[in-house]
């Protein structure tokens, strides 16, 4: 079994118009929250990897989304309207603890995946992850 895991921002979706950075290159969270509106989400566009994701979904592969977004209904609607109907979506709005919610992106994503990878049905699964963030990729390689 293979499980394909996709990040959203700057991996599958181009949302740069509403994700401002601080001078050190980190996300300006306050400005991001202010710009996270249905109107701005509607202006997001798809990146080429979205086609790969849709093809995998169409072929019946196990496709999950793992994003650091605090998803709103407009985000879920955007995914649905573009055929990005993953079997599982893991996002900040679904975190079970404040500690998980506030984790850095790499640790946050590890906390989502570690318990799932330990389930019996995924014991022999190959996890293939697509993410643009170097800290996330570094954490996942460990």
C-alpha positions in Angstrom: 0.0 0.0 0.0 1.1 3.5 -0.7 -0.1 6.7 1.0 0.5 10.0 -0.8 0.6 13.0 1.5 0.4 16.5 0.1 1.0 19.9 1.7 -1.1 22.7 0.3 0.5 26.1 0.3 3.3 26.5 -2.3 3.2 22.7 -3.0 -0.3 22.2 -4.5 -1.8 25.7 -4.2 -0.2 29.0 -5.0 -1.4 31.3 -2.2 1.5 33.7 -2.2 -0.8 36.7 -2.7 -2.1 36.2 0.8 0.9 34.7 2.7 3.2 37.6 3.6 6.6 36.9 5.1 8.6 38.8 7.7 12.0 40.2 6.8 13.6 36.9 8.0 11.5 34.8 5.6 9.1 33.4 8.3 5.4 33.7 7.9 3.9 37.0 9.1 1.1 35.2 11.0 -0.9 38.3 11.9 -1.0 39.4 8.3 -1.8 35.9 7.1 -4.8 35.6 9.4 -6.1 39.0 8.3 -5.8 37.9 4.6 -7.4 34.5 5.2 -10.8 35.5 3.7 -13.1 33.6 1.3 -12.4 36.3 -1.3 -8.6 35.8 -1.1 -8.8 32.0 -0.9 -10.9 32.1 -4.1 -8.0 34.0 -5.8 -5.6 31.1 -5.0 -4.4 29.1 -8.0 -3.3 25.5 -8.5 0.3 24.5 -9.0 1.3 21.6 -11.4 1.5 19.1 -8.5 -2.3 19.5 -8.2 -2.7 17.5 -11.4 -0.6 14.7 -10.0 -2.8 14.7 -6.8 -6.0 14.6 -8.9 -4.6 11.7 -11.0 -3.8 9.7 -7.9 -7.2 10.3 -6.5 -8.8 9.3 -9.8 -6.7 6.1 -9.8 -8.0 5.2 -6.3 -4.7 5.7 -4.5 -4.7 6.7 -0.8 -4.3 10.5 -0.9 -4.1 12.6 2.3 -3.6 16.3 2.8 -1.3 17.5 5.7 -1.3 21.3 6.0 -0.3 23.8 8.6 -3.3 25.9 7.6 -6.0 26.6 10.1 -8.6 25.6 7.6 -11.9 27.4 7.2 -14.9 26.4 5.2 -13.7 28.4 2.2 -10.5 26.3 2.1 -12.5 23.0 2.1 -14.8 24.5 -0.6 -11.8 25.4 -2.7 -10.4 21.9 -2.5 -13.7 20.4 -3.4 -14.3 22.7 -6.4 -10.9 21.8 -7.8 -11.3 18.0 -7.4 -8.8 17.8 -4.6 -10.9 15.4 -2.5 -8.3 13.7 -0.3 -9.4 10.7 1.8 -8.0 12.5 4.9 -7.3 16.1 5.6 -5.1 17.0 8.6 -5.0 20.7 9.5 -4.6 23.0 12.5 -8.3 23.4 12.9 -8.5 19.7 13.7 -5.7 19.5 16.3 -6.7 17.9 19.5 -4.3 19.9 21.8 -3.0 23.4 22.1 0.5 22.0 22.2 0.1 20.3 18.8 -1.6 23.4 17.4 1.3 25.6 18.4 4.1 23.3 17.3 6.5 24.4 14.5 5.5 23.0 11.1 7.9 20.0 11.1 7.0 18.9 14.6 3.3 19.6 13.9 3.3 17.3 10.9 5.3 14.6 12.7 2.7 14.7 15.4 0.0 14.0 12.9 1.8 11.2 11.1 3.5 9.3 13.8 0.3 7.8 15.4 -1.1 6.9 12.0 2.1 5.2 10.8 1.9 3.0 13.9 -1.6 1.6 13.1 -1.7 -2.0 12.0 -3.2 -1.3 8.6 -0.3 1.0 7.7 2.5 -1.2 9.1 3.8 -2.0 5.6 2.7 1.1 3.8 5.0 3.3 1.9 4.4 7.0 2.8 5.3 9.5 0.0 5.2 13.1 1.1 5.2 16.3 -1.0 6.1 19.4 0.9 8.0 22.6 0.0 9.2 23.5 3.5 12.8 22.5 4.3 12.2 22.2 8.1 9.3 19.8 7.4 11.3 17.7 5.0 14.2 17.5 7.5 11.8 16.4 10.3 10.2 13.8 8.1 13.5 12.3 7.0 14.4 11.7 10.6 
